[in-house]
Structures are given as structure tokens and as C-alpha cells.
Amino acid sequence: MSQDLHTRPAANGARESLDGLDSGGGPSVSTSDITDRIWRFFISMRTGLWLILTLGLLSLVGTLLVQAPAGMTADPAAYTSWVASIHSKYGGWTPVFDKLGLFSVFTSIWFKGITVLLATSILACSINRAPRLWKLAFHPHTRMGETFFTHAPLKAAVLVSAGTDAAVEDVRTVLKSHRFRTITDPGDDEVNLYADRFRWGPFGTVIAHVSFVIILVGFFLSATTGFKNTNFVAPVGSTVQVGNGTGLSVKAMSFNDSYYENGEPKDYVSDLIVYKNGVQAGRQMVRVNQPLRLDGVTFYQSFFGEAASMQVKDSAGKTIYSDAVALAFQSDDGTHSIGQFDMKAKGLSVYVITAASGKPDPQIKAGQVQLEIHQDGKNDPIATQVVDQGKPTTIAGVSYTFQRTVAFTGLTVAHDPGANFVWLGSALLVCGLFLVFFFPHRRLCVRGLQTSDGRAILDAPPMTRATA
């Protein structure tokens, strides 16, 4: 037996495609010129790369720029006030960024549009590729022409003493012992043998592409129909609307915190009642790792603090506000805790201020709060006054009473309709990559030629791996 091994690059255009996967490819049906152009645009790798780059840049902008709190864009007045509050940070660029929607990147028309285009491109590439992968798996090209063997980058020729049929059968037996699928295709002057292993491996790329589409659908659903409020506060005894079109409201019945002997927190627990359109729909003791879930909305225990119970009456003695105000914010220097409530009927916004824990203020003593009252649309307060607990104090014709201090529970309220899609897509992505990297498609083409003296020449390019 003798063997010759040759290695050389294939001539451009001379190599015969084994499976057609690397050919240009296009729509499998006849289409008009405009449709063909659209199709080729979406299946272009360049299109996909540019869309991914653009989506990445938008995500970077959304990370670097301050984003409007969840749900704020639905309230034009609140959003305008918020944009004004960050004007000092971005200066003259603020209106430009606002006009481009860069303060709400992940819900902007730009982000949604690029997401849809990228999902369409990935899906088109998968549709374009799947039929050829299917053909390769079930109907592979088993008889290769002379050009393929002549110009193969790697090839081997083996001269054996056995006849052609016997030699090819021996090769087939060896390949089958290594779990290769073998297909014999006898010709007039030759015997062809096609063998492959892990023919399903290339489908991992289709699964991975589809998984990206599913993940993008999940992100799109979350961005367009979901919300996340990380600063939802519910003073004990108060009922707070969730908003965002859910029809839900939350009442905190109690809040308790406990600590270990060394002072580290041991447990935070809130007794929450959730109402749906005014009717109780659920109740649960909510802890950090035990959220309450209702109608796709999840309530996570997040933080806690103190609230000031306030009662406000007009000059006629009618109660115009009676609720607890969560002192959930800190002054810039960290010395004061601040809460805020509005009385829209009076056009007033009231800030309630107390000394922060461990930061005594001689102007605001224990059992007192400072009220800072603003007229809507004005930065300077119309009145500032310290009031005592339990003593009604009239300011600008309105009576304010600081009743007592109560606890508030801080929650993260989230509705993420795309979460299941993201989990499903992530699982499929792992499966697709597992198929591609651990089950690569191995192929071998063998051609047996009869010599004049009855021996056989086995001509074969070495084993190849199907690209995807």
C-alpha cells in the first residue's frame, strides 16, 4: 500500500462546494426586485453587525446618562420638573438629550426600532440558512466532481491491493465503528462514499439565532409594557397606589425589623395587603427573599424608615390631606431626612423635614418637624416653619398638624413580562452553543477508482468540519 498526501490552497472559484453553506444564497422563491433587495439587506452579516453596534451604543448612552424614573414619562408635569432638576448636570445639552429621548433610552422609539430590526435580521438569517442545513442533514451531496478532489486544500490518495468495492467497504466499516453515518453512491467508473458525524451540530447556530430573537422579544416586552419602581414607599396604615395601569394599591399593616446581638440586621418583614380595583386581592408577610406576587407584579422588601403622619385643614376646617409622609430622602449633606406631599387643590407642595438619625439639629428638636411650603412652579418657599407634634399650626391660611411618627416600608415594585422569554432564550442559547462547540459536524468524502491492474486508489480529502 502506498499513500500520497498533498496540501495546497484551493484556487479561487475552483473549489466545488460540499454543502452550499458558504455560498451567497438568497431567497428560495422568485421575488420582485424590491423584495429581493429587502431580503438581502436583512440576511446580510454587515446589517446584523451594524444593528448590534447601534443597539450597544444606545445601551451605553442609557447607562451613562441619568434615566427618568419608571413611569415618569407618563406624567408630563412631573417629567418636565424632573428634566429641570437635572439641567445643572448637563447644561445646554439637556433639551437636546430630552428631544432625542436619551433620558428614557430603553423605552425610546430609537431603541425599540433597532430592537425590531435586529430581531428581524436574525430571524431572516435563520430562515435563510435552515433549509440548507436540513438538506445537508438529510440529503447530503454524496458524489463530488473531479474539481473537488483536484483542488481540495487537503487531500490523500491511497493505493490498496483490494478491489474498489472491497476497499470502500473496508473504509465504510471503520467509519461506522466510529459512529459515522455512511452513504455509498456507486458510479460507472468509481465508488463514492460520504460519511459524517454529528449532522445535527450545525443546527446549534439556528437555535442560537432564534434564542437571540426570543431574548430581544423579552427585552422589548419589558421595555414597552413593564415597569420597575425601586423607591416605592408605603407608610404603615396608609394605602398607596401602584399606578402604571395596574389598578393595584398597597396598604402596609405593619413593619418589623430585628437584629443580631452584634447589631447586624436579622430580618425585615412587612405585612402587606394588595387591593385590585379597591378589592383585597392578596395579603402576605413580605421579606427580602419572600416577595409577594400578584397579577404579574412583584413586591420585594427593599428598605425602611420613618414617616410623619400629617393632617391638613383649610380655613373652613375641612380636611384636605390626611396621610403619613415617608421621610425617604436625605439632604445633600446627609443631616436631614425629607418627605414631600402635594395638595393640588391648593396648588401647594409641602416638604416635611426632620433631623437625620444621629445628626441632631438644634432648630428641629425631637417631636418637631419643619415644614417648607412651595407654590406650584416656584423654587423659593412661601413659608418655612417648625411645628410641634399634636399642635395645629396655621400657615398662610392652612392648618397643619404633625400627629406622630410612624414606620414606612420601602419596596421594589416590578412588572417584567419579558422575564420568561429572556430565561427561555438564555437556555436555548446555551443549548445552541453546546451543540456547535461540543458536537461539530465532521465529514469525509471518499472516491474509489479502479486501476488497470485490479487495485484501487482511494482519493479523499481528510475529515472536515462543517462551518455554521
DAPEFEN-V981893 format. One record per residue. OMEGA is omega in radians with two decimals (NA if undefined). Layout:
# DAPEFEN-V981893
OMEGA, OMEGA
This chain:
# DAPEFEN-V981893
3.08, -3.08, 3.03, 3.13, -3.11, 3.04, 3.08, 3.13, 3.11, 3.08, 3.14, 3.10, -3.08, -3.08, 3.11, -3.10, 3.12, -3.04, 3.13, -3.08, -3.10, 3.10, -3.05, 3.09, 3.12, -3.14, -3.11, 3.14, 3.13, -3.11, 3.07, -3.09, -3.10, 3.12, 3.12, 3.12, 3.13, -3.13, -3.12, 3.06, -3.08, -3.13, 3.13, 3.08, 3.13, 3.10, -3.14, -3.13, 3.13, 3.12, 3.11, 3.11, -3.14, 3.12, 3.10, 3.12, 3.09, 3.11, 3.10, 3.10, 3.13, 3.10, -3.07, -3.13, 3.07, 3.14, 3.14, 3.11, -3.10, 3.07, -3.06, -3.12, 3.11, 3.13, -3.05, -3.11, -3.14, -3.13, 3.11, 3.12, -3.14, 3.12, 3.12, -3.10, -3.13, -3.12, -3.13, -3.10, -3.06, 3.06, -3.08, 3.10, -3.06, 3.13, 3.12, 3.12, -3.14, -3.12, -3.14, 3.13, -3.07, 3.04, 3.04, -3.01, -2.97, 3.02, -3.11, 3.12, 3.13, -3.09, -3.14, -3.12, 3.13, 3.11, 3.13, 3.14, -3.13, 3.11, 3.11, -3.14, -3.13, -3.14, 3.13, 3.11, 3.13, 3.12, -3.13, -3.03, -3.02, -3.13, 3.13, 3.06, 3.12, 3.11, 3.13, -3.12, -3.02, -3.11, -3.09, 3.08, -3.00, -3.10, -3.11, -3.12, -3.11, -3.13, -3.12, -3.09, -3.11, -3.01, 3.11, 3.13, 3.07, 3.08, 3.13, 3.07, -3.08, 3.09, -3.12, -3.08, -3.10, 3.08, -3.06, -3.09, -3.10, -3.13, 3.13, 3.11, 3.10, 3.11, -3.14, -3.14, 3.14, -3.13, 3.13, 3.10, 3.07, 3.04, 3.01, 2.94, -3.11, 3.10, 3.13, -3.11, -3.10, 3.07, -3.12, -3.07, -3.07, 3.03, -3.13, 3.12, 3.06, 3.13, 3.04, -3.12, -3.10, -3.10, 3.13, -3.10, -3.12, 3.11, 3.06, 3.11, 3.10, 3.11, 3.13, 3.12, 3.13, 3.13, 3.09, 3.11, 3.14, 3.11, 3.11, 3.07, 3.12, 3.11, -3.13, 3.12, -3.13, -3.10, -3.04, -3.07, -3.12, 3.07, 3.08, 3.12, -3.09, -3.11, 3.13, -3.12, 3.14, 3.07, 3.14, -3.13, -3.12, 3.07, -3.05, 3.13, 3.07, 3.13, -3.13, 3.09, -3.09, -3.05, -3.10, 3.00, -3.03, 3.03, 3.10, -3.14, 3.12, 3.01, 3.13, 3.05, 3.14, -3.02, 3.02, -3.10, -3.14, 3.08, 3.12, -3.12, -3.13, -3.08, 2.96, -3.12, 3.11, 3.04, -3.04, 2.95, 3.11, 3.14, 3.04, -3.08, 3.08, -3.12, -3.13, -3.10, -3.14, 3.09, -3.09, 2.95, -3.01, 3.07, -3.09, -3.10, 3.12, -3.10, 3.04, -3.14, -3.14, 3.11, 3.12, 3.11, -3.09, 3.14, -3.14, 2.99, -3.02, -3.10, 3.14, 3.13, -3.10, 3.09, 3.11, 3.12, -3.06, 3.00, -3.09, 3.12, 3.09, -3.06, 3.13, 3.13, 3.12, 3.13, 3.14, 3.04, 3.09, -3.11, 3.09, -3.13, -3.12, 3.09, -2.93, -3.08, 3.13, 3.02, -3.08, -3.14, 3.07, -3.08, -3.08, 3.01, -2.98, 2.99, -3.07, 3.02, -3.09, 2.97, -3.01, 3.14, 3.13, -3.10, -3.07, 3.01, -3.01, 3.04, 3.11, -2.99, 3.03, 3.06, 3.12, 3.13, 3.13, -3.13, -3.07, 3.10, -3.10, 3.13, 3.13, -3.06, 3.07, -3.11, 3.12, 2.96, 3.06, 3.12, 3.07, -2.97, -3.11, 2.95, -3.12, 3.07, -3.13, -3.13, -3.11, 3.14, 3.07, 3.11, 3.04, -3.08, 3.06, -3.13, 3.13, 3.12, 3.06, -3.10, 3.11, -3.14, -3.12, 3.12, 3.13, 3.06, 3.14, -3.09, 3.14, 3.09, 3.01, -3.00, -3.11, 3.06, 3.09, 3.10, 2.94, 3.06, 3.12, -3.04, 2.88, -3.11, -3.03, 2.99, -3.02, -3.09, -3.12, -3.05, -3.12, 3.09, 3.13, 3.11, 3.13, 3.13, 3.13, 3.12, 3.12, 3.11, 3.11, 3.13, -3.14, 3.12, 3.11, 3.11, -3.07, -3.00, -3.08, 3.10, -3.13, -3.12, 3.13, -3.08, 3.12, 3.06, -3.13, 3.08, 3.12, -3.13, 3.13, 3.07, -3.11, -3.13, 3.06, 3.10, -3.08, 2.98, 3.08, -3.09, -3.07, 2.88, 3.13, -3.08, 3.14, 3.11, -3.10, 3.09, 3.12, NA
